[in-house]
Amino acid sequence: MSDLLPISIKVNKALEKQFSTLNSIKNKLEAQLNFQTLTANWYGDEENILCISLFLENEVGFSAHKKHLKKQNKTIDKGQVEYINYSDDVFSCFYQNDNKIDVCIALTPSELNLLLKSPKVIAIFLQVKLLKVLNLMAKKLALPLLTYS
């Protein structure tokens, strides 16, 4: 189902094993974020819908993802792909010809520690972190900002 939605969340297998509720939280967040972006009018041109894949990674997966994308980008024309490093734990690749953005988001060791100690906050923590990342995309693409609900 998530393949049909403009925003999809893909979770690192190690994180899924570490947090048993993560898959159901991911599904709820996917639905919520797609609804919020729809109501914020991110998809005005139905022929040219922006697709965003949010990759939730641990430190190891984040590093591997970064190396893979940098290696891949060397083979793609520079005018077609824009690589943006937002912070130590977030980067994106915007594939302009496909109108697609891959965003890699790391859960840092300190964040993982917090979530392991307080698993009840996982849903709200991820909601805030993902909204923050999507608002970075919104600013870059001159789209309306999303609000926290």
MOVENPE-V189787 format. One record per residue. N is the residue number from 1. SS is DSSP state (H for helix, E for strand, L for the rest). PHI is phi in radians with two decimals (none if undefined). Layout:
# MOVENPE-V189787
{{N:SS:PHI} {N:SS:PHI}}
This chain:
# MOVENPE-V189787
{{1:L:none} {2:H:-1.13} {3:H:-1.16} {4:H:-1.52} {5:L:-1.64} {6:L:-1.11} {7:E:-1.98} {8:E:-2.20} {9:E:-2.03} {10:E:-2.06} {11:E:-1.89} {12:L:-0.98} {13:H:-1.02} {14:H:-1.12} {15:H:-1.20} {16:H:-1.05} {17:H:-1.21} {18:H:-1.25} {19:L:-2.20} {20:L:-1.13} {21:L:-1.57} {22:H:-1.08} {23:H:-1.14} {24:H:-1.21} {25:H:-1.12} {26:H:-1.02} {27:H:-1.09} {28:H:-1.15} {29:H:-1.15} {30:H:-1.01} {31:H:-1.09} {32:H:-1.12} {33:H:-1.17} {34:H:-1.13} {35:H:-1.14} {36:H:-1.10} {37:H:-1.22} {38:H:-1.13} {39:H:-1.23} {40:L:-1.50} {41:L:1.12} {42:L:-1.33} {43:L:-2.06} {44:L:-1.08} {45:L:-1.73} {46:L:-1.17} {47:L:-1.46} {48:L:-2.40} {49:L:-1.43} {50:L:-1.30} {51:E:-1.88} {52:E:-2.12} {53:E:-1.84} {54:E:-1.77} {55:E:-1.72} {56:E:-1.59} {57:E:-2.24} {58:L:-1.52} {59:H:-1.05} {60:H:-1.15} {61:H:-1.11} {62:H:-1.08} {63:H:-1.09} {64:H:-1.12} {65:H:-1.08} {66:H:-1.10} {67:H:-1.08} {68:H:-1.09} {69:H:-1.17} {70:H:-1.13} {71:H:-1.13} {72:H:-1.11} {73:H:-1.15} {74:L:-1.19} {75:L:-1.66} {76:L:-1.90} {77:L:-0.96} {78:L:-1.04} {79:L:-1.26} {80:L:-1.66} {81:E:-2.24} {82:E:-2.05} {83:E:-1.70} {84:E:-2.25} {85:E:-1.73} {86:E:-1.45} {87:E:-2.86} {88:L:-1.15} {89:L:-2.12} {90:E:-2.55} {91:E:-2.50} {92:E:-2.44} {93:E:-2.21} {94:E:-1.81} {95:E:-1.62} {96:L:-1.09} {97:L:-1.13} {98:L:-1.72} {99:L:0.94} {100:E:-2.31} {101:E:-2.20} {102:E:-1.79} {103:E:-2.09} {104:E:-1.85} {105:E:-2.19} {106:E:-1.66} {107:L:-1.61} {108:L:-1.24} {109:H:-0.97} {110:H:-1.20} {111:H:-1.16} {112:H:-1.07} {113:H:-1.02} {114:H:-1.04} {115:H:-1.19} {116:H:-1.21} {117:H:-1.32} {118:L:-2.30} {119:H:-1.09} {120:H:-1.22} {121:H:-1.66} {122:H:-0.97} {123:H:-1.06} {124:H:-1.21} {125:H:-1.07} {126:H:-1.16} {127:H:-1.02} {128:H:-1.15} {129:H:-1.12} {130:H:-1.22} {131:H:-1.12} {132:H:-1.06} {133:H:-1.15} {134:H:-1.11} {135:H:-1.21} {136:H:-1.10} {137:H:-1.12} {138:H:-1.05} {139:H:-1.08} {140:H:-1.09} {141:H:-1.75} {142:L:0.99} {143:L:-1.81} {144:L:-1.08} {145:L:-1.26} {146:L:-1.60} {147:L:-1.85} {148:L:-1.51} {149:L:-2.02}}
